[in-house]
Amino acid sequence: MKERARRGGFTLVEVLLALAILSTIVVLLLSSFKGAEQTREILSDRSLSFRQLRISMDRIGTDLAGAVSAQGKDTTEFSCKTDKFADKPASTLIFTAFEIPDASGSRPPSAHVKVRYFPKVSEDGNYIELHREQADLPLIENRIATTEFRIASNLLGFQVEMFDGTTWSKEWPPPGSSKYRLPRKVSFILTDYRGQEFKRTVPLPLSGQESSVLFSGKRTGVTK
C-alpha cells in the first residue's frame, strides 16, 4: 500500500517560527531607521548652532574692529559689564563704531552707530539669548527708534574680556582709567548648548587715538 501523500501547507510551528523571524527583522530595521533619524537630527542641530555662532562672531568682530571713542563725547564711551543670567555668565557690551551706511532708505545714512550686545534669558529659562541693539546718529539728539534683533540662542554663556596693554579685564573701563579710553584688544567667547566654547580676539585699530578721530562721517586721518 502506498504511503498517503502529505497535504500541502505549513504546520503551526512553522508559521510561528516564520513570524518570529519576520518580527526580529522588522525590529532591527526600525531600530536602524530610528538611529539614522536621530543622527540626522543631531547633525542638523549642530549645523544650525555652528552657523548661528559663526555669523554672530563675524558680526561682533566686525563691529569691534570699527570701535571708536572721542574725548568729551559721552555717547562714545566703551563699556562692558559682566553678570549672570539664569546662573550663566553673560556680558553686556556697549560701544560706538564706524559702520557702512544703510542705503536701503529705511534709516538716515550714518557713518557711525551705537551698538549694544546684551543677553536675555530664554523662555524656558535654560539658556540665554544674545541680542544686538543699534542706535543711529548717536552723536546728535534724535528720536530715531533703535533696532534690536536676536543674533544667537541656546547659549550657555557670552563672556567678554578687554586687554589694556598689560592685563585682561572683564569690566571696562578699568578703575582709574578714562571712560573714553578704548581697550587694545577685545576677546569674546560664545558657549553653545553643549558647553563648547568658541573664542575670538579682535584688535581695536583706533585704540590710542581717542583724541584725534574726527566725526565728519569719514575716517579722516586715521590709519587702518
C-alpha positions in Angstrom: 0.0 0.0 0.0 1.4 3.3 -1.0 2.0 5.9 1.7 -0.6 8.6 1.6 0.9 11.8 0.2 1.3 14.6 2.8 -1.1 17.5 2.4 0.3 20.9 1.2 0.8 23.9 3.6 2.7 24.7 6.8 2.3 23.5 10.3 1.6 25.9 13.1 5.1 25.6 14.4 6.5 26.6 11.0 4.2 29.6 10.8 5.1 30.8 14.3 8.8 30.4 13.5 8.4 32.5 10.3 6.5 35.2 12.2 9.3 35.3 14.9 12.0 35.7 12.3 10.0 38.4 10.5 9.3 40.3 13.7 13.1 40.3 14.5 13.9 41.6 11.1 11.3 44.4 11.4 12.5 45.4 14.8 16.1 45.6 13.5 15.0 47.7 10.5 13.0 50.1 12.7 15.9 50.5 15.1 18.2 51.2 12.2 15.8 53.9 10.8 15.3 55.4 14.2 19.1 55.6 14.8 19.6 57.2 11.4 16.8 59.8 12.1 18.3 60.6 15.5 21.7 61.1 13.9 20.3 63.3 11.2 18.5 65.5 13.9 21.7 65.8 15.9 23.8 66.8 12.9 21.1 69.3 11.8 21.0 70.9 15.3 24.8 71.1 15.5 25.0 72.6 12.0 22.4 75.3 12.8 24.1 76.0 16.1 27.5 76.3 14.4 26.1 78.5 11.7 24.5 81.0 14.1 27.7 81.1 16.2 29.8 81.8 13.1 27.5 84.6 11.9 27.3 86.1 15.4 31.1 86.1 15.9 31.7 87.6 12.5 29.1 90.4 13.3 30.6 91.1 16.7 34.1 91.1 15.3 33.3 93.5 12.5 31.6 95.9 14.9 34.5 95.8 17.3 37.1 96.4 14.6 35.3 99.7 13.9 35.0 100.7 17.6 35.7 104.4 18.1 35.8 106.8 21.1 36.4 110.5 21.4 37.4 112.7 24.4 34.4 114.6 25.8 31.8 112.6 23.8 29.9 110.7 26.4 27.9 108.8 23.8 31.2 107.2 22.5 32.1 105.5 25.8 33.2 101.9 25.6 31.8 99.9 28.4 31.4 96.3 29.4 29.8 94.7 32.4 29.6 91.0 33.3 26.8 89.4 35.3 24.9 86.1 35.5 21.6 85.4 33.7 19.9 82.1 34.6 23.1 81.3 36.5 25.1 81.6 33.3 27.9 84.2 32.8 27.0 86.9 30.3 28.4 90.3 29.4 26.7 93.5 28.2 28.9 95.3 25.7 28.2 98.9 24.6 30.3 101.0 22.2 30.2 103.3 19.2 31.5 102.0 15.9 32.1 103.1 12.3 29.7 101.2 10.0 28.8 101.2 6.4 25.7 103.4 5.9 22.4 101.8 5.2 21.4 102.6 1.6 18.1 100.9 1.7 16.3 104.1 2.8 15.0 102.5 6.0 17.1 104.9 8.1 19.2 108.0 7.6 22.7 107.5 6.4 25.2 107.4 9.2 28.9 106.7 9.3 28.8 105.5 12.9 26.3 103.8 15.2 26.0 102.9 18.8 25.9 99.2 19.4 24.8 97.2 22.4 25.2 93.5 22.8 23.2 92.1 25.7 21.8 88.8 27.0 18.3 87.7 27.7 17.1 84.6 29.4 15.3 82.2 27.0 11.6 81.4 27.5 12.3 78.0 29.1 14.9 79.5 31.4 17.6 77.0 30.5 19.6 79.2 28.1 20.5 82.7 27.3 20.0 84.6 24.0 22.3 87.2 22.7 20.7 90.3 21.2 22.1 93.2 19.2 20.7 96.8 19.5 21.7 99.6 17.2 21.1 103.3 17.6 21.7 105.5 14.5 23.2 109.0 14.7 24.4 108.6 18.2 26.3 111.9 18.4 23.2 114.1 17.9 19.9 114.4 19.6 17.4 112.3 17.7 14.3 110.3 18.2 15.1 107.6 15.7 14.0 104.3 17.2 16.7 101.7 17.9 16.7 98.4 16.1 17.0 95.2 18.0 17.3 91.6 17.0 18.4 88.3 18.4 21.7 87.0 16.8 22.2 83.8 18.8 20.1 81.5 21.0 20.5 78.4 23.2 23.8 79.7 24.7 25.4 78.8 28.0 27.5 81.9 28.1 28.7 85.1 26.4 31.9 86.3 28.0 33.9 89.4 27.1 37.4 90.4 28.2 39.4 93.6 27.4 43.2 94.0 27.2 44.6 97.4 28.1 48.1 96.6 27.0 49.1 95.0 30.3 46.3 92.9 31.8 43.0 91.4 30.8 39.8 92.6 32.5 36.1 91.5 32.4 35.0 95.1 33.2 35.6 98.3 31.3 36.7 100.9 31.8 39.2 99.7 34.4 39.4 101.5 37.8 41.2 104.9 37.5 41.0 104.9 33.7 39.3 107.4 31.4 35.8 106.4 30.4 36.7 107.4 26.8 39.6 105.0 26.6 39.4 102.1 24.2 41.0 98.7 25.0 43.8 97.4 22.8 42.1 94.1 22.2 38.7 92.5 23.0 38.3 88.8 23.4 34.8 87.2 23.5 33.6 83.7 24.0 30.3 82.2 22.9 29.4 78.9 24.7 26.9 76.7 22.8 24.2 74.4 24.3 26.7 71.5 24.5 29.2 73.6 26.6 31.7 74.0 23.7 33.4 77.4 23.7 34.1 79.5 20.6 36.6 82.3 21.1 37.8 85.2 19.0 40.2 88.0 19.8 39.8 91.3 17.9 42.4 94.2 17.9 40.9 97.7 18.0 42.8 99.8 15.4 41.6 103.1 16.8 42.8 102.4 20.4 45.0 105.2 21.5 43.6 107.7 19.0 40.6 108.8 21.2 41.7 112.5 20.9 42.3 112.6 17.2 39.4 110.9 15.5 37.2 113.4 13.5 33.5 112.7 13.4 32.8 114.0 10.0 31.4 110.7 8.8 34.7 109.6 7.4 37.9 108.0 8.9 39.8 111.1 8.1 43.4 111.0 9.2 43.0 107.6 10.7 45.5 104.8 9.8 43.9 101.4 9.5 
